[in-house]
Amino acid sequence: MGNWTFEGREYASRSEMCRARRERYAEHVRAGMNYTQAARAVGVSKRAGKIWRNGTTQRGRRVEPVLSCYGRDMDATTITGLSQEVCN
């Protein structure tokens, strides 16, 4: 295996480890942890958490968002009256 380790597990590549971190971040947020706590729990900055959540960087580079565009467990219809397909 590689030398990339997260939560006691080794990963063959950095990208695999980062994917695991993003997924764990999303799990923490869905479980009710606030964004700052979730970011700190996986060892990244609040800014990295925001990028993972929203899917864009300051310079416009796109990354795949880990959460739906409506955040935690919110339903699109309760916010705007629109269906969830609008996000995608």
Secondary structure by P-SEA (a helix, b strand, c coil): cccccccccccccaaaaaaaaaaaaaaaaaacccaaaaaaaacccaaaaaaaaacccccccccccccccccccccccccccccccccc
